[in-house]
């Protein structure tokens, strides 16, 4: 009588060796960030800012954009003092 389940065969030395060889050759790393339209990220920043201002400009007076570590540190310190963080 054949088994009740179709189990895969147990590992063999040949299978283990092929797995080791496969893992020993790392996959090629990606070439980094790709930006559509062939523009670099620095050329895209002004258009990103314009889009953010168009959609989120109405909230500019009530929200603050944290752009460096000092601003983040000040924000967190004040949040700890006030007891709330948004």
N, C-alpha and C positions, 0 to 999 in steps of 0.2 A: 504494500500500500504506500502510495506516495504521500509526502507530508501534507499537512493541512494548509500550510502557508508557503508562499513562494519567497523564500528568504534569499538575499544576495549571498554569493559565495564568500567565505571568509578570506581575509587578507592573505596574500601570498608574498614571498620574498620579491618576486618579479614586480608585483603591483606596488609594493612598498618602495622598491628601488625607482620605479618610474615616477612615483609621487615625490620622492626626495629630489630627483633630477628636475622635475617641473618646478618645485619650490625653490631650488637653488638658483634658477634663472629668474631674477625679478622682472616684472613687466616694465616696459619703458615708461618713464615718468611723463606726465603731460607737459606741454610746452608753456603752461601758464595761462593767464587770463586772456581770453579772446574777446575782442570787442567787435560788434557788427559794424559794417560799413567801412572797415579798414582804418578807422581812426583809433589813435591811442587813447588811453584813459584821460590824459591831460587835456586833450581836445574836447572830450565829452563832458568835462566838469561844468563848463558854462551852460550847456544845454540842460544838464541835470538840475543845476541851480534854478534856471528859468522855469523848468517844469514844476519844481518844488514850490517856487513862489506863486506860480499860476494856481496850483491846486491847494496849497496850504498857506498862502499869503494872508488870508483873512485871520489866521490864528497867530500871526507874528508877534502881536503885542501881549499875548498871554502865555506863549511858550518860548523857551530858550533852547537854542541849539548849542550843545556842548561840543567844542571843536578841539580842545586840547586837555592835557592831563590836569593842569592847574584848575581849569574851570570845573572839571569833574570832581576834583578833590574838594573844592569850595562848595559845590552842590551837595556832595555827600555829607560834609561836615555840618552844613546848615540843616540838612534833612535830619541828621541825628539830633541836633539841638532842638528842632521843632517837633520831632517825634513822628514825622510823616514823610513819605517818599512817593513821588508820582512817576 
